């Protein structure tokens, strides 16, 4: 079995990942900046390493087959952890939802990973594994594509502090790099969702899907009901540019302080009460249409499971991928989608 170094192991998602790895009998080293918090995880092996100490990070990852980075926001943690993993000869996974970090990992850092003879697979959590696999399963049926649309729909999603901090990064992303404004205010999704009002969403499929599909960058949206009560959902699209502008003011620091006073994350009952779905709608260059849907619950429990699934595949003797890879580029999309059925994830594509 592989040895996994989990960076950010004492955080909410990191602890779930440790528990899932233990359930599968996979040896894990709990890594992070705070020895007291790492010991509190109950891990039998810990390694203390700050982000500013490249030598300590590399030493923490020595002997690991895979490094799983669960410490966001990733614009701060991603590069030092990825570089240290590569230097230690370990594959890299993370749970990012931040598109700017993904662009850097697939761009400037790809050579760092490839030259080390290892692979890096960012966005291996709920953000954006189900969507990337669904794009592959739907888009391959009608490619080359003229258009690919991805829509997120969530109900009852309570976020951790880490997710909220990453959300600020996503909200602050410059409008020029965000999804273009929709040509229509609503899309018709596969049953049971039906017609829904949507707003642009900086989803990572924009980065990942073109790596394994012949497609222009997809347009990614989220249903307005996922973000706001019905009374304001209709005007939410007009409010998002204002939110981006406010992120450049002192308000952002105040929001980060407020997030720090919130509970670390939802309890198990709240997690299991979440309902989510991702729809993909593809149009081929010759007019053929295809669509599909993936759905499930417990976003954070799913992330722990997808990280563990990724660990086992990266550690397999026949894994030959090198460089920075999208999930559906690194792994067989149909096989991995089938494996997620055991975790309550249902693909209909």
N, C-alpha and C positions, 0 to 999 in steps of 0.2 A: 504494500500500500504506500501511496505517496506521503511525504511530509509537507505540510502546508504552513506557511507563515501568514498569520492573519494580522494585518496592520489595522489599527483602530479596533482591536479586539474587545476593549472595554466599553465601547459605545453600544447603542441599542442594537443596530444591525450586526455589529461584530459579535456580540454575545449570541445572537440567533445563529450566526454562521458557525461559531464554535460548537454549539449544541448539535447542529445538523451534521457537522463533520464527525463529532463523537458518536452520534447515532449510527453512522456508517462505518465506524471503526477506523477512521482516518486520523493519523497522528497530526496534531496541530501545535504550533508555537504561538502563544498570544503575545503580540507585539504592540508597542505604543510608547507614549511619552511618560506615563505615570505608573510607577511600579506598584503603588498601593492599589490603584484601580485594576491593574492587570491581575494582581494576586486575588482580588475580589471576584474575578471571573471563575475561579476554581480550576483554572488550567494548571496542568502539572508542569508545563514548561512556559516560561515567560522570557521576553527579551525587551529591554528598555532601550529606545532609540528615538531621539528627536529628529525632526525634519531637517534641521540645520546641520546635522552631523552625518555626512555621507559615509564615513567610515563605520560609525556605529550601526547605521542602517544596513550596510552591506554585511557586517558581522552578524546582525540579527537574522539575516536571510540565508546565511551560509548553510548548506546542507538541505535547504528546502527545494522541493521539486517545483512548487507553485507558490507565488505570493498573491494573496487576495487582499486588495486594498478596500477597506470599508469605511475609511475616514474622509468624510467630506468637510467643507467644500473642496472639490478636486482641483480647482484652479490653484489651491495652495499645496495640496498634498500629492497630487498626481505625479508631477515630474520627478520630485526627489525619490518617491517610492518606486516608480517605474525604473529609473536609472539604477537604483541600488539593486533591484531585482535582476536586471540585466547583467550588472557587474558580478552578481553572485551566481549567474548561470541558471536562474529560475524563470519559468514562465510567469506571466502577470495577468491577473483578472481584476476588475473593479466593479463597483456598483453605481457608477456615476449616472447622473441625469443631465449633466452640464455639457451642452453642445460645444462651447468654445474649447473646453479641455479635450473633447473627442477630436476636434479638428487638429489640435496640436499633437495628440498621440498618433494620429494617422498621417500627419505631415512631417514636422521636423524631427519627431522622435522615432519614426519608423526605422530609420537606418541604425539608430542606437540598438534597437531590439534585434533587428535582422543580423547585424554584425556580431552580436553576442550569441547567435545561433539558437535563439528562443523565440517564443511568440507572446504577444500581448493582445488580450481581448477585452477592451473597455466595454462598459455598458452591458454587463452580463447579469444585471438584476432585472426587476420589473421594468426599469428604464435600461435598455429598450429591447430586451431579448424577445418577449412575445411578439412585439410589433415587427421586429426584424425577421423572425422566422415566418410570420404570417405573410409579409411582403414576398419572401422567397416562394412560399407555397402557392400564393395567388399569382404573382407576376410571371413565374416561369411558364404558366399555361398559355400566356398570350404575348410573350415578348417576341420582338422588341416593342417597348411600350412608348406610347405617346403621352400618357399621363398615369400617375399613380397618386392616389389620395389615401391618407391614413387619418383615422379619427379615433380619439380616445373618449371614453365615456365612463365616468366613475360615480359611485354613490356611497356616501358615508365614509369617505377616506379621511382619517385623522392622521396627520403627519408627525414625524419625529422632529426634534430640533434640527438634526442634520439635514433632513429633507427641506425644511423651511429655509435654512441658510442657503442650500443649493437653489431653492426656488427664487431667492433674491438675485442670485447670479443669472438665472434664466430670465427674470423680469428685466434686469439691467442690460441684457444683451442688446447691442445697437440694432435699431429697426432695419438697417440695411442687411443684416445677417439673419434676420428672423424670417419666418415664413411669409410669403407675400399675402396681401389682403385677399380674402376670398372673393370670387366673382359672384357668389351668391351667399346669402346669410344663413342658408340651411342646406343640409344634404340628407338624402334618404339612405339610412343605414339598414343592414340586414335585420330581419326580425330577431328579437321583439322590439328593438329600439324605434324603428320607423323614422319619420322625418324629424330632424333635430336642428335647432339653431346651433351654430358653431362659431368659434373664434380661432385665429391663428395660434399655434402652439409650437415652441422651438424644439420639436422632437428630434431625437438622434437618428431616426431613419433617413433623414436628409443626408447624413454622412455615410451611413452603413449600406443602405439598399443599393445605391449605384455601384458598389464594389462587387456585388454578386448578381446583379440584374442589368440587362440592357435597358436602362430607363433614365429619363431626366430626373433630377432630384425631386423626390415626392413633395407634395404639399401636405403638411401635417396640421391637424386641427384638434381641438378639444371641444366637447359639447358645452354650451353655456351653462347647462344645468349642473355640470360638474364643478363649476367655480362659483356660482352665485345663485341666490334664490330666484324663483321664476319672475318676480316683480322687476328685477333689474337685469335679467339675463339678456334681454333684447338689446340693451345698450352697452353691453359689456365690451364689445369689440371697439367701440369708440373710446372707452375709458382706458384701454391698455396702453396706448401711446402716452397718456398722461402718467400712468404708473411708471413707465420707463424713464420719463423726464424726472419724476420725483426721486428715482434711485440715484440721481446725480447730485442730490442735495443732502444736507445734514440729516434729513429724515431717515436715510438708510442706516446710519449708525444707531439712531434711536430704535429702529426696528430690530437690529441685531441684538441690542441690549434687551429688548422686550422678549425676543425669542429665548434668550438665555435664562429667563425667569419661568419659562413654561415647563411642564412635565417633560421628561426625556422622550417619551413616546407613548403610544396607546397601549392599553392592556390587551390581553389575549382575546377577551370577548369582543372588544371594539375592532380588533384586527379581523376577526372572523366574520364580523358583520359587514365588511366592505364587499361591494359588488363592482366589478370592473369588466370592461370589454374594450377590445380594439378591433376596428373594422378596417379592411383594406379594399379599395376599389380600383381596379386596373383597367385601362383601355389600351389595346394594342394599336400599333401603327396602321393596321388594316381594319380597324373598327371592332375587333372582337373584344368582348367584355368578360371580366372575371371579378368575383368578389369573395370575401371570406370574413370570418369573425373568430376571435379567440376570447375566451372569458374565464373568469375565476374569482377568487376572493383572497383575503389576507396577503396584501402586497408584500409585507416584510417577511412573512414566512416563505412566500414564493421566492423572494430574493435569496434567502438562505439556501433553499433547495437548488436554485439555478447556479449559484456559485459552486455548490458541492458537485453538481452534474458537470460543470465546466472543469473542475479540478480533476475529476476522474478521467475525463476525455483527454485533457492536456497531458496527464501522466501516463496515458496508455503507450505501450511499446511501439505501436504503429502510427502514433501522431507525428506528422512530419511538417506541420505548418511553421513558418518563420515570419518574423515581422509583425506589424500591427494588423489585426484581422477583425472583420465584423463577425458577430456570432454565427450567422448563416454562411459565412465564408470559411470559418475555422472548423465548423462541425456540420454533419449531415442534418439538414433542417427537418426532414421528415422523421428521422430516427429520434432526434432530440425532442421534437414536438410530441411524439408518442410516449417518451419517457416522462414527460411532464403530466401526463394523464393521471399518474399515481398521486400527484399533488393537487388534484382538483382543477387542472387547467384543461379546458375543452377547446379544441380547434375544429372549426367547420370551414373547410376551404376546398 
